[in-house]
Amino acid sequence: MKRVVSVSLGSTKRDKTSRMEILGEEFEVSRIGTDGDMVRYAQLVRELDGNVDAIGLGGIDRYLWTDKRRYTIRDADKLASNAVKTPVVDGSGVKNTLERRTIEYLNDNGIVSFGRSKVLIVSAVDRFGMAQTIARLSNQVIYGDLMFACNIPVPMRSYGMLRLAGTLLLPLVCALPFKWIYPTGEKQDKIVPKYQKYYDWADVIAGDFLIIKRTMPTPESGLLRGKVVVTNTVTADDVELLRARGVRLLVTSSPAVDGRYFATNVFEGILITLLGKRPEDATVEDYALLLDKMDWKPTITELN
């Protein structure tokens, strides 16, 4: 049996182990939270190295992107370097292929008409494939990176502005302690509504679920009623949070197993294992071929 383990900076409350068969291979997929403990995280990566088929970096990105330029997050790189034998993935390969396909599938099949929709992307530099595809299809987009990641109340309304901000700020942001820019541990369970007028403005809210979750409107506000949420890494409890707020459709690029929607790093770990390649050697064409063999489609759940 193949084993893929995602080690996460997130809460242990979200831990899960599942078994499944994909393209004739049996997989055991696990998620192990560390409650924001970097030392424990590094220890787990060292223990897993050489004993599993792929290690996923959960709750932290190794890379952020603007166009084809890649920036490395210092804390994530240190954590990944604890593995020398087992491939380590952060979901970038999936974000570059699967999430592009997800947006195209929704648009091509008339599920979401991006040309007529207002889209809030809470963080584009970590969902670059999704953001670039939406930018091509829609002319009403707000990129929320400055607001949701840096707490700078400036909505960016063009991909060019996002590119400029990324070029100026990402070298600095990637050198900061990761906990300053993304919720870890118990902070992932806290919801403090913020930037509500942008949630209200949008027809579609897209991006990392924990970033959406920590500032999303209350059920009483009705600001998410009838909206479409395109995200990943959603638990059964998270689904109920969205349902209670009146969200109409939940879309994830990865499948749901045992009520859990795979994180991008987990799904990339599965694909890398099937390919038998190191992440740095895998191409867009490699991923595309596997997805075609799997007859992949995004998971679309009608909530209300």
C-alpha positions as CSV (number, residue, x, y, z in Angstrom):
1,M,0.0,0.0,0.0
2,K,1.2,3.5,-0.9
3,R,1.4,6.0,1.9
4,V,1.0,9.8,1.6
5,V,1.2,11.9,4.8
6,S,0.5,15.5,5.1
7,V,2.2,17.2,8.1
8,S,0.3,20.4,9.0
9,L,0.9,23.4,11.1
10,G,-2.8,23.4,11.7
11,S,-4.8,22.1,14.5
12,T,-4.8,18.4,15.5
13,K,-8.6,18.6,15.5
14,R,-8.5,18.3,11.7
15,D,-6.5,15.1,11.6
16,K,-7.8,12.3,9.4
17,T,-6.7,9.0,7.9
18,S,-8.4,7.5,4.8
19,R,-7.9,4.6,2.4
20,M,-8.8,4.5,-1.2
21,E,-7.9,3.0,-4.6
22,I,-6.7,5.3,-7.4
23,L,-5.8,3.9,-10.8
24,G,-5.4,0.4,-9.4
25,E,-3.1,1.5,-6.5
26,E,-4.1,1.3,-2.9
27,F,-3.4,4.4,-0.9
28,E,-3.4,5.3,2.8
29,V,-3.6,9.1,3.2
30,S,-3.1,10.8,6.5
31,R,-3.1,14.3,7.9
32,I,-1.1,15.0,11.1
33,G,-1.5,18.4,12.7
34,T,1.1,20.0,14.9
35,D,-0.9,22.9,16.4
36,G,1.6,25.4,15.1
37,D,4.7,23.7,16.6
38,M,7.5,24.1,14.1
39,V,9.9,21.9,16.2
40,R,7.3,19.0,16.2
41,Y,6.7,19.5,12.5
42,A,10.4,19.2,11.6
43,Q,10.7,16.1,13.8
44,L,7.7,14.4,12.1
45,V,9.2,15.1,8.6
46,R,12.4,13.5,9.7
47,E,10.6,10.5,11.1
48,L,8.5,10.0,7.9
49,D,11.5,10.5,5.6
50,G,12.2,7.2,3.8
51,N,9.2,5.5,5.4
52,V,6.3,6.9,3.2
53,D,5.9,7.5,-0.5
54,A,5.3,11.3,-0.3
55,I,5.2,14.0,2.4
56,G,2.9,16.9,2.0
57,L,3.5,20.3,3.5
58,G,0.2,21.2,5.1
59,G,-0.8,24.5,6.5
60,I,2.1,26.2,4.9
61,D,3.2,26.9,1.3
62,R,6.8,26.4,0.2
63,Y,6.4,28.7,-2.8
64,L,4.3,31.8,-3.7
65,W,4.0,32.9,-7.3
66,T,3.4,35.9,-9.6
67,D,3.2,34.8,-13.2
68,K,6.1,32.4,-13.7
69,R,8.3,33.9,-11.0
70,R,8.6,31.8,-7.8
71,Y,9.4,33.0,-4.3
72,T,10.4,30.6,-1.6
73,I,9.0,30.9,2.0
74,R,12.0,30.6,4.3
75,D,10.2,28.7,7.1
76,A,8.6,26.2,4.7
77,D,11.9,25.5,3.0
78,K,13.6,24.8,6.3
79,L,10.8,22.3,7.2
80,A,11.0,20.6,3.8
81,S,14.8,20.2,4.0
82,N,14.3,17.7,6.9
83,A,13.4,15.1,4.3
84,V,16.2,13.9,2.1
85,K,14.8,10.6,0.7
86,T,11.0,11.1,0.3
87,P,9.5,13.6,-2.1
88,V,8.1,16.7,-0.4
89,V,5.2,18.6,-2.1
90,D,3.3,21.7,-1.2
91,G,0.5,21.5,-3.8
92,S,2.1,23.8,-6.3
93,G,1.8,21.3,-9.1
94,V,-1.9,20.7,-8.5
95,K,-2.5,24.5,-8.2
96,N,-0.9,25.0,-11.6
97,T,-2.9,22.3,-13.3
98,L,-6.0,21.1,-11.4
99,E,-7.1,24.6,-10.2
100,R,-6.8,26.0,-13.8
101,R,-8.9,23.1,-15.0
102,T,-11.5,23.6,-12.2
103,I,-12.2,27.2,-13.3
104,E,-12.3,26.2,-17.0
105,Y,-14.7,23.3,-16.2
106,L,-17.1,25.6,-14.3
107,N,-17.0,28.2,-17.1
108,D,-17.2,25.8,-20.0
109,N,-20.1,23.8,-18.5
110,G,-22.2,26.9,-17.6
111,I,-22.0,26.3,-13.9
112,V,-20.3,29.6,-13.2
113,S,-20.2,32.3,-16.0
114,F,-17.0,34.1,-15.0
115,G,-17.5,36.7,-17.7
116,R,-20.7,37.9,-15.9
117,S,-19.5,37.2,-12.3
118,K,-17.7,39.4,-9.7
119,V,-14.9,37.3,-8.1
120,L,-13.1,37.8,-4.8
121,I,-9.8,35.9,-4.7
122,V,-8.7,36.1,-1.1
123,S,-5.1,35.2,-1.9
124,A,-3.9,34.9,-5.5
125,V,-0.1,34.3,-4.9
126,D,-0.7,30.9,-3.4
127,R,-3.4,29.9,-6.0
128,F,-1.7,31.2,-9.0
129,G,-3.2,28.8,-11.5
130,M,-6.7,29.7,-10.4
131,A,-6.0,33.4,-10.2
132,Q,-4.5,33.6,-13.7
133,T,-7.4,31.6,-15.3
134,I,-10.0,33.8,-13.5
135,A,-8.1,36.9,-14.7
136,R,-8.4,35.7,-18.3
137,L,-12.1,35.0,-18.0
138,S,-13.4,37.8,-15.8
139,N,-12.9,41.6,-15.8
140,Q,-14.5,42.0,-12.4
141,V,-11.9,40.6,-9.9
142,I,-10.6,41.7,-6.6
143,Y,-7.3,40.2,-5.5
144,G,-7.3,40.3,-1.7
145,D,-3.7,39.5,-1.0
146,L,-2.9,42.8,0.7
147,M,-6.0,42.7,2.8
148,F,-6.2,39.1,3.9
149,A,-2.5,38.3,4.2
150,C,-0.9,41.6,5.0
151,N,-3.8,43.4,6.7
152,I,-3.4,46.4,4.3
153,P,-6.9,47.5,3.4
154,V,-6.3,47.9,-0.3
155,P,-8.3,45.8,-2.8
156,M,-6.3,45.1,-6.0
157,R,-8.5,45.2,-9.1
158,S,-6.1,44.1,-11.8
159,Y,-3.7,41.3,-12.2
160,G,-1.1,43.9,-13.2
161,M,-1.5,45.5,-9.8
162,L,-1.1,42.1,-8.1
163,R,2.0,41.4,-10.1
164,L,3.6,44.7,-9.0
165,A,2.7,44.2,-5.4
166,G,4.1,40.7,-5.5
167,T,7.4,41.8,-7.0
168,L,7.8,44.5,-4.3
169,L,6.5,42.6,-1.3
170,L,7.0,38.9,-1.7
171,P,10.8,38.9,-1.1
172,L,10.0,40.5,2.3
173,V,6.9,38.5,3.1
174,C,8.7,35.2,2.4
175,A,11.4,36.0,4.9
176,L,8.9,36.7,7.7
177,P,7.9,34.1,10.3
178,F,5.1,32.2,8.7
179,K,2.7,32.5,11.6
180,W,2.6,36.3,11.0
181,I,1.0,35.8,7.5
182,Y,-1.2,32.7,7.9
183,P,-3.3,31.2,10.7
184,T,-1.7,28.2,12.4
185,G,-2.7,25.9,15.3
186,E,-5.8,27.1,17.2
187,K,-6.0,30.4,15.3
188,Q,-7.4,28.3,12.4
189,D,-10.6,27.9,14.4
190,K,-11.2,31.6,15.1
191,I,-13.6,33.6,12.9
192,V,-13.4,37.4,13.1
193,P,-15.6,39.0,10.3
194,K,-13.6,41.5,8.3
195,Y,-13.7,43.2,4.8
196,Q,-17.4,42.3,4.7
197,K,-18.2,44.7,1.8
198,Y,-16.0,42.6,-0.5
199,Y,-17.7,39.4,0.5
200,D,-21.1,41.2,-0.2
201,W,-19.8,42.5,-3.6
202,A,-18.7,39.1,-4.9
203,D,-20.7,36.4,-6.6
204,V,-17.8,34.0,-6.3
205,I,-15.3,33.7,-3.4
206,A,-12.2,31.8,-4.3
207,G,-9.0,30.7,-2.6
208,D,-7.6,29.1,0.5
209,F,-10.4,28.0,2.8
210,L,-8.7,29.0,6.1
211,I,-8.1,32.5,4.8
212,I,-11.8,32.7,3.8
213,K,-12.9,31.1,7.1
214,R,-11.1,33.5,9.5
215,T,-12.8,36.6,8.1
216,M,-16.1,35.3,6.6
217,P,-19.4,36.9,7.5
218,T,-21.7,35.6,10.2
219,P,-24.8,33.5,9.3
220,E,-27.0,36.4,10.5
221,S,-25.5,38.9,8.0
222,G,-26.7,37.0,5.0
223,L,-23.7,38.2,3.0
224,L,-22.8,34.8,1.7
225,R,-26.3,33.8,0.7
226,G,-26.5,32.4,-2.8
227,K,-22.7,32.7,-3.4
228,V,-20.3,30.2,-4.9
229,V,-17.1,29.2,-3.0
230,V,-14.2,27.7,-4.9
231,T,-11.7,26.3,-2.4
232,N,-10.0,23.1,-1.0
233,T,-9.1,21.4,2.3
234,V,-12.7,21.5,3.7
235,T,-13.9,19.3,6.5
236,A,-17.5,18.2,7.2
237,D,-17.7,20.9,9.9
238,D,-16.5,23.5,7.4
239,V,-19.2,22.5,5.0
240,E,-21.8,23.1,7.6
241,L,-20.3,26.5,8.4
242,L,-20.8,27.4,4.7
243,R,-24.3,25.9,4.6
244,A,-25.4,27.9,7.6
245,R,-24.3,31.0,5.9
246,G,-26.4,30.3,2.8
247,V,-23.6,29.4,0.4
248,R,-25.2,28.0,-2.8
249,L,-22.4,25.9,-4.3
250,L,-19.1,24.6,-2.9
251,V,-16.5,23.6,-5.5
252,T,-13.2,21.8,-4.8
253,S,-10.6,20.7,-7.3
254,S,-10.0,17.5,-5.4
255,P,-12.3,14.6,-4.5
256,A,-14.1,14.1,-1.2
257,V,-13.4,10.9,0.8
258,D,-15.1,10.2,4.1
259,G,-16.5,13.7,4.2
260,R,-13.1,15.3,3.7
261,Y,-11.9,17.2,0.7
262,F,-8.3,16.6,-0.1
263,A,-5.7,19.4,0.4
264,T,-3.8,20.3,-2.7
265,N,-0.5,19.0,-1.1
266,V,-2.2,15.6,-0.4
267,F,-3.5,15.3,-3.9
268,E,-0.1,16.2,-5.4
269,G,1.5,13.6,-3.2
270,I,-0.8,11.0,-4.7
271,L,-0.1,12.1,-8.2
272,I,3.7,12.2,-7.6
273,T,3.5,8.7,-6.2
274,L,1.6,7.5,-9.3
275,L,4.1,9.2,-11.6
276,G,7.1,7.7,-9.7
277,K,8.9,11.1,-10.1
278,R,10.5,13.7,-8.0
279,P,8.3,16.9,-7.9
280,E,10.9,18.9,-9.6
281,D,10.9,16.5,-12.5
282,A,7.1,16.3,-13.0
283,T,5.7,18.4,-15.8
284,V,2.3,20.0,-16.5
285,E,1.8,17.3,-19.2
286,D,2.6,14.5,-16.7
287,Y,-0.2,15.8,-14.4
288,A,-2.6,16.3,-17.2
289,L,-2.2,12.8,-18.5
290,L,-2.9,11.3,-15.0
291,L,-6.0,13.5,-14.6
292,D,-7.3,12.3,-17.9
293,K,-6.7,8.7,-16.9
294,M,-8.6,9.4,-13.7
295,D,-11.5,11.0,-15.6
296,W,-11.1,13.9,-13.2
297,K,-13.8,16.5,-12.6
298,P,-14.1,19.0,-9.8
299,T,-16.3,18.1,-6.9
300,I,-19.4,20.3,-6.9
301,T,-21.6,20.2,-3.8
302,E,-25.0,22.1,-3.7
303,L,-25.4,23.4,-0.2
304,N,-28.5,25.5,-0.5
